[in-house]
Amino acid sequence: MNTLSSHVLDTTSGKPAQKMQLLLTLPDGSTCSGETNSDGRFNQWNIDDFPAGEYCLRFFCKSYLLSKHGQSFYPFIDIHFEIEEQGGHYHIPLLISPHGYSSYRGS
């Protein structure tokens, strides 16, 4: 069974990015959305098992960055990744600041 979670951290303030909107596009083109919690995390996709294929996770960071730092170079950030058959748990962290970001496959 495959599962998916995400975590967004604001590297400028050193705090979790709360209430950031997320949009996940599945391999079949369908989408589901969510919002990071008070710890900057989200894992409530309402999907029991993520099928193998290519995904896109969009982080709508502009309103968050504008409210916290008064500026945002990126209106959104798309992370494309591939889930494998029986790949297990996938964690997509995002580290953001008004002018940069980084991501990796977490645990």
Contacts in CASP RR format, 6 or more apart in sequence:
PFRMAT RR
TARGET T0000
AUTHOR 0000-0000-0000
METHOD contacts of the structure
MODEL  1
MNTLSSHVLDTTSGKPAQKMQLLLTLPDGSTCSGETNSDGRFNQWNIDDF
PAGEYCLRFFCKSYLLSKHGQSFYPFIDIHFEIEEQGGHYHIPLLISPHG
YSSYRGS
1 48 0 8 1.000
1 49 0 8 1.000
1 86 0 8 1.000
1 88 0 8 1.000
2 49 0 8 1.000
2 50 0 8 1.000
2 51 0 8 1.000
2 52 0 8 1.000
2 83 0 8 1.000
2 84 0 8 1.000
2 86 0 8 1.000
2 87 0 8 1.000
2 88 0 8 1.000
2 89 0 8 1.000
2 90 0 8 1.000
3 43 0 8 1.000
3 49 0 8 1.000
3 50 0 8 1.000
3 88 0 8 1.000
3 89 0 8 1.000
3 90 0 8 1.000
4 24 0 8 1.000
4 43 0 8 1.000
4 45 0 8 1.000
4 47 0 8 1.000
4 50 0 8 1.000
4 55 0 8 1.000
4 83 0 8 1.000
4 89 0 8 1.000
4 90 0 8 1.000
4 91 0 8 1.000
4 92 0 8 1.000
5 41 0 8 1.000
5 42 0 8 1.000
5 43 0 8 1.000
5 89 0 8 1.000
5 90 0 8 1.000
5 91 0 8 1.000
5 92 0 8 1.000
6 22 0 8 1.000
6 36 0 8 1.000
6 41 0 8 1.000
6 42 0 8 1.000
6 43 0 8 1.000
6 57 0 8 1.000
6 91 0 8 1.000
6 92 0 8 1.000
6 93 0 8 1.000
6 94 0 8 1.000
7 16 0 8 1.000
7 36 0 8 1.000
7 39 0 8 1.000
7 40 0 8 1.000
7 41 0 8 1.000
7 42 0 8 1.000
7 91 0 8 1.000
7 93 0 8 1.000
7 94 0 8 1.000
8 16 0 8 1.000
8 17 0 8 1.000
8 20 0 8 1.000
8 36 0 8 1.000
8 40 0 8 1.000
8 41 0 8 1.000
8 59 0 8 1.000
8 61 0 8 1.000
8 93 0 8 1.000
8 94 0 8 1.000
8 95 0 8 1.000
8 96 0 8 1.000
9 15 0 8 1.000
9 16 0 8 1.000
9 17 0 8 1.000
9 40 0 8 1.000
9 93 0 8 1.000
9 94 0 8 1.000
9 95 0 8 1.000
9 96 0 8 1.000
10 16 0 8 1.000
10 17 0 8 1.000
10 64 0 8 1.000
10 68 0 8 1.000
10 96 0 8 1.000
10 97 0 8 1.000
11 95 0 8 1.000
11 96 0 8 1.000
11 97 0 8 1.000
12 68 0 8 1.000
12 69 0 8 1.000
12 97 0 8 1.000
12 98 0 8 1.000
13 68 0 8 1.000
16 36 0 8 1.000
16 38 0 8 1.000
16 39 0 8 1.000
16 40 0 8 1.000
16 41 0 8 1.000
17 36 0 8 1.000
17 40 0 8 1.000
17 61 0 8 1.000
17 64 0 8 1.000
17 94 0 8 1.000
17 96 0 8 1.000
18 36 0 8 1.000
18 37 0 8 1.000
18 38 0 8 1.000
18 39 0 8 1.000
18 40 0 8 1.000
18 64 0 8 1.000
19 35 0 8 1.000
19 36 0 8 1.000
19 64 0 8 1.000
20 35 0 8 1.000
20 36 0 8 1.000
20 40 0 8 1.000
20 59 0 8 1.000
20 60 0 8 1.000
20 61 0 8 1.000
20 64 0 8 1.000
21 33 0 8 1.000
21 34 0 8 1.000
21 35 0 8 1.000
21 59 0 8 1.000
21 60 0 8 1.000
21 63 0 8 1.000
22 33 0 8 1.000
22 34 0 8 1.000
22 35 0 8 1.000
22 36 0 8 1.000
22 42 0 8 1.000
22 57 0 8 1.000
22 58 0 8 1.000
22 59 0 8 1.000
22 60 0 8 1.000
23 31 0 8 1.000
23 32 0 8 1.000
23 33 0 8 1.000
23 34 0 8 1.000
23 57 0 8 1.000
23 58 0 8 1.000
23 60 0 8 1.000
24 31 0 8 1.000
24 32 0 8 1.000
24 33 0 8 1.000
24 45 0 8 1.000
24 55 0 8 1.000
24 56 0 8 1.000
24 57 0 8 1.000
24 58 0 8 1.000
25 31 0 8 1.000
25 55 0 8 1.000
25 56 0 8 1.000
25 57 0 8 1.000
25 58 0 8 1.000
26 32 0 8 1.000
26 47 0 8 1.000
26 50 0 8 1.000
26 51 0 8 1.000
26 55 0 8 1.000
27 51 0 8 1.000
27 52 0 8 1.000
27 53 0 8 1.000
27 54 0 8 1.000
27 55 0 8 1.000
28 51 0 8 1.000
32 45 0 8 1.000
32 46 0 8 1.000
32 47 0 8 1.000
34 42 0 8 1.000
34 44 0 8 1.000
34 45 0 8 1.000
35 42 0 8 1.000
36 42 0 8 1.000
50 83 0 8 1.000
50 90 0 8 1.000
51 83 0 8 1.000
52 82 0 8 1.000
52 83 0 8 1.000
52 84 0 8 1.000
52 85 0 8 1.000
53 82 0 8 1.000
53 83 0 8 1.000
53 84 0 8 1.000
54 80 0 8 1.000
54 81 0 8 1.000
54 82 0 8 1.000
55 80 0 8 1.000
55 81 0 8 1.000
55 82 0 8 1.000
55 83 0 8 1.000
56 78 0 8 1.000
56 79 0 8 1.000
56 80 0 8 1.000
57 78 0 8 1.000
57 79 0 8 1.000
57 81 0 8 1.000
57 92 0 8 1.000
58 76 0 8 1.000
58 77 0 8 1.000
58 78 0 8 1.000
58 79 0 8 1.000
59 76 0 8 1.000
59 77 0 8 1.000
59 78 0 8 1.000
59 79 0 8 1.000
59 94 0 8 1.000
59 96 0 8 1.000
60 75 0 8 1.000
60 76 0 8 1.000
61 72 0 8 1.000
61 74 0 8 1.000
61 75 0 8 1.000
61 76 0 8 1.000
61 77 0 8 1.000
61 96 0 8 1.000
61 101 0 8 1.000
62 72 0 8 1.000
62 74 0 8 1.000
62 75 0 8 1.000
62 76 0 8 1.000
64 72 0 8 1.000
65 71 0 8 1.000
65 72 0 8 1.000
65 74 0 8 1.000
65 96 0 8 1.000
65 97 0 8 1.000
65 98 0 8 1.000
66 72 0 8 1.000
69 97 0 8 1.000
69 98 0 8 1.000
70 98 0 8 1.000
71 98 0 8 1.000
71 99 0 8 1.000
72 98 0 8 1.000
73 98 0 8 1.000
73 99 0 8 1.000
73 100 0 8 1.000
74 96 0 8 1.000
74 100 0 8 1.000
74 101 0 8 1.000
77 94 0 8 1.000
77 96 0 8 1.000
77 101 0 8 1.000
77 103 0 8 1.000
79 92 0 8 1.000
79 94 0 8 1.000
79 103 0 8 1.000
81 90 0 8 1.000
81 92 0 8 1.000
81 105 0 8 1.000
83 90 0 8 1.000
89 107 0 8 1.000
90 105 0 8 1.000
91 105 0 8 1.000
91 106 0 8 1.000
91 107 0 8 1.000
92 103 0 8 1.000
92 105 0 8 1.000
92 106 0 8 1.000
93 103 0 8 1.000
93 104 0 8 1.000
93 106 0 8 1.000
94 101 0 8 1.000
94 102 0 8 1.000
94 103 0 8 1.000
95 101 0 8 1.000
95 102 0 8 1.000
95 103 0 8 1.000
END
